[in-house]
């Protein structure tokens, strides 16, 4: 009886009630749709229609050739993108932090620019560069040696695009590891007679290994759940991965909702297992030796080779940012884009059509800005409350709330879209196909992206100020708004900028949940791509890039925050 009374007293606390309210909201927006999707895997009828339950979908999936083909394709391109991303990211991290390569301070921001760019737009840009039929690079090389060596369509193109645009993940994690590494171990090895190569192999590389493995898992999961790149470079060629196969099932008549849900469950199991493994590896990063006093990382003089490493960094910026996106913007000013573009085809008609004639443009801009500005603010506010409850209170169930709030990180965007279809397409609450279901999906899916950052910021703030406010009679709610929230400003701003960029480029959820009137910029580009309107698509894509860059510059100036702080 005492235990029950104690439990009731804990549950009646205001912070415990807040925990239950937030947990209920997350359960309704994430757990409930996933549960309905799981239920749908045992049905043969579309959502909302009755049918007997069976394991037929799983049996048919396992027996089907198309499933194993898509599964192998997914594993192949994800592994390839991981290896390429690791090579580029680890190499750049080592060059920037451990060598005397010139200009590394000035190049650090250009090296992380791909982190803010959409791989979907990257894939579109690379079709204008490396398509065998109309790629600019093929045209230049053909004029020189008479051959067209590149073809971006297919698995190798997917690996290339995902590898270069996910490599900043490895760069950020590995460079952080190297900056925090105690140099005394390397210095001790060198003073004991070990060569630089032996020191790197026996000391530096083992200490880097947790960061490298965590980066590998992060890139592999991101590549596995990627939809935009495979849809551009493989869907028209019928080279399917799991995400494009799911999309194909839901777009072709008759739609197979049940099999799409079944394949989604397989993807969810794969990504969920990898995310759990990644989380455990990141929690062991204390394996890296960090000194308790200030130090400078051990810098390796490269002599003449430092210009080679500088060239490597410049080539990455050239091929990841300047060439593809410069070409993408150039395409928007041509009436036709060919392997040998002619100046006589220069025009402003694409921009005129997109800005003044195409009916979806301004609707998509308004929707994208609304979701990005308002949605990111809502997500950060909810995240700040969750972080404060978890870190600062003794609320009942706070650890469960922390676990539930991080659950969506394991759910690929397309899979969440499938789950929302099953949960809301026949719901009496008319939100499916509206801007509001996109808002709910964005906020629910991306809360984990800022939760850990805000939690770590909050843990660094001394409790004394909050305790003083409580002793002075302030309620926990007033303490949160007047003390905690202002002190959290740097972490909140960084999280807001990160979520803003993520929201404005989101495609995977949106492509299954939008309807007429709720289009966003990424969906509009996807539709233009499949309508074959490449120059018009380039114009609206350049517009999205311009909006993103201008907003980032504005946020950086207004909030006095460097872009590098957003991704640390």
C-alpha positions in Angstrom: 0.0 0.0 0.0 2.9 2.4 0.8 4.4 1.7 -2.6 1.1 2.5 -4.3 0.8 5.7 -2.4 4.4 6.7 -3.2 3.8 5.9 -6.8 0.6 8.0 -6.9 2.5 10.9 -5.3 5.2 10.6 -7.9 2.7 10.5 -10.7 0.8 13.5 -9.4 4.0 15.7 -9.6 3.8 18.3 -12.4 7.0 17.2 -14.0 5.8 13.6 -14.0 2.5 14.7 -15.6 4.6 16.5 -18.2 6.6 13.3 -18.9 3.4 11.4 -19.4 2.0 14.0 -21.8 5.1 14.2 -23.9 5.5 10.4 -24.0 1.8 10.1 -25.0 2.4 12.6 -27.9 5.4 10.7 -29.1 3.6 7.4 -28.8 0.7 8.7 -30.9 3.0 10.2 -33.6 5.6 7.4 -33.8 4.7 4.2 -32.0 1.1 4.1 -33.0 1.8 4.5 -36.8 4.5 1.9 -36.6 2.3 -0.5 -34.7 -0.5 -0.1 -37.4 2.1 -0.7 -40.1 3.2 -3.9 -38.4 -0.4 -4.9 -38.2 -0.7 -4.2 -41.9 2.0 -6.6 -42.8 -0.3 -9.5 -41.8 -3.1 -8.2 -44.0 -3.8 -8.5 -47.7 -6.2 -5.5 -48.0 -5.4 -1.8 -48.1 -5.5 0.4 -44.9 -9.0 0.6 -43.4 -10.4 -2.5 -45.2 -11.0 -5.8 -43.4 -9.0 -8.9 -44.3 -7.9 -12.1 -42.6 -4.5 -12.1 -40.8 -1.8 -14.3 -42.1 2.0 -14.6 -42.7 1.5 -14.7 -46.5 3.2 -11.3 -47.1 6.4 -12.5 -45.3 6.4 -15.8 -47.1 5.8 -14.2 -50.5 8.5 -11.6 -49.9 11.1 -14.2 -48.9 10.3 -16.3 -51.9 10.4 -13.4 -54.4 13.4 -12.6 -56.6 12.7 -8.9 -56.6 13.1 -8.6 -52.8 16.5 -10.3 -52.7 17.7 -8.3 -55.7 16.7 -5.0 -54.0 18.2 -6.2 -50.7 21.6 -7.0 -52.3 21.5 -3.8 -54.3 20.9 -1.8 -51.0 23.7 -3.6 -49.2 26.0 -3.1 -52.2 25.6 0.6 -52.7 25.5 1.3 -48.9 28.8 -0.6 -48.4 30.4 1.2 -51.3 29.2 4.6 -50.1 30.5 3.8 -46.6 33.9 2.9 -47.9 34.2 6.0 -50.1 32.8 8.3 -47.4 35.2 6.9 -44.8 38.2 7.2 -47.1 37.3 10.9 -47.9 36.2 11.8 -44.4 39.1 10.2 -42.5 41.7 11.5 -44.9 40.3 15.0 -44.7 40.1 14.8 -40.9 43.7 13.7 -40.5 45.0 16.3 -43.0 43.1 19.2 -41.3 44.0 18.3 -37.7 47.4 16.5 -37.9 49.4 18.0 -40.7 50.9 21.4 -41.6 48.9 21.6 -44.8 48.4 25.3 -45.7 44.9 26.9 -45.7 43.3 24.2 -43.6 41.7 26.9 -41.3 40.1 28.6 -44.3 39.1 25.3 -45.9 37.3 23.8 -42.9 33.9 25.5 -43.7 34.0 24.5 -47.4 34.8 20.9 -46.4 31.6 20.7 -44.4 29.3 22.5 -46.9 28.2 19.1 -48.3 26.7 18.4 -44.9 24.1 21.1 -45.5 23.4 20.1 -49.1 20.8 17.7 -50.2 22.2 14.4 -51.6 19.0 14.4 -53.8 20.1 17.7 -55.4 23.6 16.4 -55.5 22.4 13.4 -57.6 20.5 15.7 -59.9 23.5 18.0 -60.3 25.8 15.0 -61.1 23.5 13.9 -63.9 24.3 17.2 -65.6 28.0 16.5 -65.1 28.5 12.7 -65.7 25.5 11.4 -67.6 26.8 9.6 -70.7 24.2 11.3 -72.9 24.4 14.9 -71.6 27.1 15.1 -68.9 29.4 18.1 -69.2 32.5 16.2 -68.1 31.9 13.6 -70.7 31.6 16.3 -73.3 34.9 17.9 -72.3 36.8 14.6 -72.3 35.2 13.5 -75.6 36.6 16.6 -77.2 40.1 15.7 -75.9 40.3 11.9 -76.4 37.1 11.0 -78.2 35.4 8.9 -75.5 32.7 9.4 -72.8 34.1 7.6 -69.8 31.5 8.4 -67.2 28.0 7.2 -66.5 26.4 8.4 -63.3 23.2 6.3 -63.7 23.4 3.0 -61.9 25.1 1.6 -58.7 28.5 3.3 -59.2 26.9 6.7 -59.6 24.9 6.1 -56.4 28.0 5.1 -54.5 29.9 8.2 -55.8 27.1 10.7 -54.9 26.3 9.2 -51.5 30.0 8.8 -50.6 31.0 12.4 -51.3 27.9 13.9 -49.6 28.1 11.6 -46.5 31.9 12.0 -46.1 31.5 15.1 -43.9 29.9 12.8 -41.2 33.2 10.9 -41.0 35.2 14.1 -41.2 33.4 15.7 -38.3 33.6 12.7 -36.0 37.2 11.7 -36.8 38.5 15.3 -36.7 36.9 15.7 -33.3 38.5 12.5 -32.1 41.9 13.6 -33.4 41.6 17.1 -31.8 40.8 15.6 -28.4 43.5 12.9 -28.5 46.4 13.3 -26.0 49.6 13.8 -28.1 51.9 12.5 -25.3 51.4 8.9 -26.4 52.5 9.7 -30.0 55.4 11.8 -28.7 56.5 8.9 -26.4 56.4 6.5 -29.3 58.5 8.8 -31.5 61.0 9.5 -28.7 61.3 5.7 -28.3 62.5 5.3 -31.8 59.3 4.5 -33.6 58.9 6.0 -37.1 56.0 8.2 -38.0 54.4 5.4 -39.9 54.8 3.0 -37.0 53.4 5.6 -34.6 50.4 6.1 -36.8 49.7 2.4 -37.2 50.2 1.4 -33.5 49.1 4.5 -31.6 47.0 6.9 -33.7 44.9 4.5 -35.7 43.8 2.3 -32.7 42.8 5.5 -30.8 40.9 6.7 -33.9 39.1 3.3 -34.4 36.0 4.0 -32.3 35.3 7.2 -34.2 36.0 5.5 -37.6 33.6 2.6 -36.8 30.9 5.0 -35.5 31.3 7.0 -38.7 31.0 3.8 -40.8 27.8 2.8 -39.1 26.4 6.3 -39.4 27.1 6.5 -43.1 25.9 3.0 -43.8 22.5 3.7 -42.1 22.1 7.0 -44.0 22.9 5.3 -47.3 20.6 2.4 -46.6 17.6 4.7 -45.9 18.4 7.1 -48.7 15.6 7.5 -51.3 16.4 10.6 -53.3 19.7 9.4 -54.8 18.5 5.9 -55.9 15.3 7.4 -57.3 17.2 9.8 -59.6 20.0 7.4 -60.6 18.2 4.1 -60.6 14.4 4.3 -60.7 14.1 5.0 -64.5 16.6 2.2 -65.2 14.6 -0.1 -62.9 17.7 -0.6 -60.7 15.9 -0.9 -57.4 17.0 -0.7 -53.8 14.7 -1.3 -50.9 13.5 2.3 -50.6 12.7 2.7 -54.3 11.1 -0.7 -54.4 8.7 0.4 -51.6 7.9 3.6 -53.4 7.3 1.7 -56.7 4.8 -0.6 -54.9 2.8 2.5 -53.7 2.8 4.3 -57.0 2.1 1.6 -59.5 -1.4 0.4 -60.0 -2.6 -1.6 -58.2 -0.9 -0.3 -55.1 0.4 -3.1 -52.8 0.2 -1.4 -49.3 0.6 -4.7 -47.4 3.8 -5.8 -49.2 5.2 -2.2 -48.9 4.6 -2.4 -45.2 6.3 -5.8 -45.1 9.4 -4.7 -46.9 9.4 -1.6 -44.7 9.6 -3.9 -41.6 12.7 -5.5 -43.0 14.3 -2.1 -43.5 13.3 -1.0 -40.0 14.9 -4.1 -38.5 18.1 -3.5 -40.4 18.4 0.2 -39.6 17.2 -0.2 -36.0 19.8 -2.8 -35.3 22.6 -0.7 -36.8 21.5 2.4 -34.9 21.6 0.4 -31.6 25.1 -0.8 -32.5 26.2 2.8 -33.4 24.8 4.2 -30.1 26.7 1.6 -28.1 29.9 2.4 -30.0 29.5 6.1 -29.5 28.9 5.6 -25.8 32.4 4.0 -25.7 34.2 6.9 -27.1 36.0 7.4 -23.8 38.4 4.8 -25.3 40.1 7.8 -26.9 42.7 9.2 -24.5 42.0 12.8 -23.6 44.3 14.8 -21.3 43.0 16.8 -18.4 45.0 19.9 -19.4 45.2 22.0 -22.5 47.3 20.7 -25.3 47.9 21.1 -29.0 47.6 18.1 -31.3 50.8 16.6 -32.7 51.4 18.2 -36.1 53.2 16.2 -38.7 55.4 18.2 -41.1 54.8 17.0 -44.6 57.4 19.0 -46.5 56.6 19.1 -50.2 53.8 16.6 -49.7 51.7 19.3 -48.0 50.8 20.7 -51.4 49.6 17.2 -52.4 47.3 17.1 -49.3 46.2 20.7 -50.1 45.4 19.6 -53.6 43.3 16.6 -52.2 41.2 19.0 -50.1 40.7 21.4 -53.0 39.7 18.6 -55.3 37.1 17.5 -52.8 35.6 21.0 -52.6 35.7 21.2 -56.4 33.9 17.8 -57.0 31.6 18.0 -54.0 30.5 21.6 -54.2 31.8 23.8 -57.0 31.5 21.6 -60.1 28.1 19.9 -59.5 26.3 22.9 -58.0 27.9 25.4 -60.4 26.7 23.1 -63.3 23.3 22.8 -61.7 22.8 26.6 -61.6 24.2 26.9 -65.1 21.6 24.4 -66.4 18.8 26.6 -65.1 19.9 29.3 -67.7 19.8 27.0 -70.7 16.8 26.1 -72.9 18.4 22.7 -73.6 21.3 21.0 -71.8 23.5 18.8 -73.8 26.9 17.2 -73.7 28.2 20.2 -75.6 26.0 23.1 -74.3 25.8 26.0 -76.7 25.6 29.7 -75.7 22.8 30.3 -78.2 20.5 28.3 -75.9 21.0 30.7 -73.0 17.7 31.9 -71.7 15.8 33.2 -68.7 12.6 31.4 -69.7 13.2 28.6 -67.1 13.2 31.1 -64.3 10.3 33.0 -65.7 8.3 29.8 -66.0 9.2 28.6 -62.5 8.6 32.0 -60.8 5.5 33.2 -62.7 3.8 30.3 -64.6 4.4 27.0 -62.8 1.5 26.8 -60.4 3.3 24.8 -57.6 6.4 27.0 -57.1 5.1 29.5 -54.6 3.0 27.0 -52.8 6.0 24.8 -52.4 8.2 27.7 -51.2 5.6 28.8 -48.6 5.1 25.2 -47.4 8.8 24.6 -47.1 9.5 27.8 -45.3 6.6 27.3 -42.9 7.6 23.7 -42.1 11.3 24.7 -41.7 10.9 27.9 -39.7 7.9 26.9 -37.5 8.5 23.1 -37.5 12.1 23.5 -36.4 11.1 25.9 -33.7 8.4 23.5 -32.4 10.9 20.6 -32.5 13.6 22.5 -30.6 11.1 23.7 -28.0 9.8 20.1 -27.4 13.4 18.9 -27.3 14.4 21.5 -24.8 11.6 20.4 -22.5 12.5 16.7 -22.8 16.2 17.4 -22.2 15.4 19.5 -19.1 13.1 16.9 -17.7 15.6 14.1 -18.3 18.6 16.0 -17.0 17.2 18.3 -14.3 14.2 16.5 -12.7 13.5 13.4 -10.8 10.2 12.9 -12.7 8.8 9.4 -12.8 9.5 7.7 -16.1 12.0 10.2 -17.4 14.4 7.5 -18.6 11.5 5.9 -20.5 10.8 9.3 -22.1 14.4 9.6 -23.1 14.3 6.2 -24.8 11.0 6.9 -26.6 12.2 10.3 -27.8 15.3 8.8 -29.5 13.3 6.0 -31.1 12.6 7.8 -34.4 16.3 8.0 -35.2 16.1 4.3 -36.2 13.1 4.9 -38.5 14.0 5.8 -42.1 11.9 8.7 -43.5 10.2 6.6 -46.2 9.3 4.0 -43.6 7.7 6.6 -41.4 5.8 7.8 -44.5 4.5 4.3 -45.0 3.5 4.0 -41.3 1.7 7.3 -41.5 -0.2 6.1 -44.6 -1.4 3.0 -42.7 -2.3 5.0 -39.6 -4.0 8.1 -41.1 -5.1 7.5 -44.7 -8.5 6.3 -43.6 -8.5 8.2 -40.3 -11.7 10.1 -39.3 -9.3 13.0 -38.4 -8.7 14.6 -41.8 -5.0 15.3 -41.6 -3.6 12.9 -44.3 -2.4 14.9 -47.3 -2.3 18.2 -45.5 0.6 20.4 -44.4 -0.1 19.3 -40.8 0.7 15.7 -41.3 4.0 16.8 -42.8 4.6 19.0 -39.8 3.9 16.1 -37.4 6.1 13.7 -39.4 9.1 16.2 -39.6 9.0 17.1 -35.9 8.5 13.5 -34.7 11.3 12.1 -36.9 13.9 14.7 -36.3 13.6 15.4 -32.6 16.5 12.9 -31.8 18.8 15.0 -34.1 18.8 17.8 -31.5 18.1 15.9 -28.3 21.6 14.7 -27.5 23.1 18.1 -28.4 20.8 20.0 -26.1 21.1 17.4 -23.3 24.9 17.7 -23.4 24.7 21.5 -23.4 22.3 21.4 -20.3 24.7 19.0 -18.4 27.4 21.6 -18.8 25.3 24.3 -17.0 25.8 24.5 -13.3 22.6 23.7 -11.3 23.3 26.4 -8.8 21.3 29.1 -10.7 18.3 26.9 -11.1 18.5 25.8 -7.4 18.7 29.4 -6.4 15.6 30.3 -8.3 13.7 27.3 -6.8 14.8 28.4 -3.2 13.6 31.9 -4.0 10.1 30.5 -4.7 10.1 30.1 -8.5 8.1 27.2 -9.8 9.9 24.6 -11.9 8.1 26.0 -15.0 9.2 29.6 -14.3 12.8 28.3 -13.6 12.8 26.6 -16.9 11.7 29.6 -18.9 13.7 32.3 -17.0 16.9 30.4 -16.1 17.4 27.2 -18.1 16.1 28.3 -21.5 18.3 31.5 -21.8 21.4 29.6 -20.7 20.7 26.9 -23.4 20.6 29.6 -26.1 23.8 28.5 -28.0 22.7 24.8 -28.1 19.2 25.7 -29.0 20.3 28.0 -31.9 22.7 25.4 -33.2 19.9 22.7 -33.1 17.4 25.0 -34.7 19.7 25.8 -37.6 20.5 22.1 -38.1 16.8 21.2 -38.1 15.9 24.1 -40.4 18.3 22.8 -43.0 17.1 19.2 -42.5 13.5 20.2 -42.9 13.8 22.4 -46.0 15.5 19.6 -48.0 13.4 16.7 -46.7 12.0 14.3 -49.4 11.6 10.8 -48.0 8.6 11.5 -45.7 7.1 14.1 -47.9 6.9 12.1 -51.1 4.3 9.7 -49.6 2.4 12.2 -47.4 1.8 15.2 -49.6 -1.2 16.0 -51.8 -2.2 18.9 -54.0 -1.7 22.1 -52.0 0.8 20.6 -49.6 3.8 20.2 -51.9 7.3 21.2 -50.7 10.3 22.1 -52.8 11.9 18.7 -52.8 8.7 17.0 -53.9 8.2 19.7 -56.7 11.7 18.9 -57.9 11.0 15.2 -57.9 7.9 15.7 -60.0 9.7 17.9 -62.5 12.4 15.3 -62.8 10.0 12.6 -63.7 8.3 14.9 -66.1 11.6 15.4 -67.9 11.8 19.2 -67.2 15.4 19.3 -66.2 16.2 23.0 -66.8 13.1 24.0 -65.0 13.9 21.7 -62.2 17.4 23.2 -62.0 15.9 26.6 -61.6 13.7 25.6 -58.6 16.6 23.6 -57.1 18.9 26.7 -57.4 16.2 28.6 -55.7 16.1 26.2 -52.8 19.9 26.3 -52.5 19.8 30.1 -52.5 17.1 30.2 -49.8 19.1 27.8 -47.7 22.4 29.7 -48.1 20.7 33.1 -47.4 19.0 31.8 -44.3 22.1 30.2 -42.9 24.0 33.5 -43.4 21.2 35.4 -41.7 21.1 33.0 -38.7 24.9 33.1 -38.4 24.9 36.9 -38.3 21.8 37.4 -36.1 22.7 34.7 -33.5 26.5 35.2 -33.7 27.1 31.6 -34.3 29.6 30.0 -36.7 28.4 27.3 -39.0 31.0 24.9 -37.7 29.4 25.1 -34.3 26.1 23.8 -35.7 27.6 20.4 -36.6 30.0 19.9 -33.7 
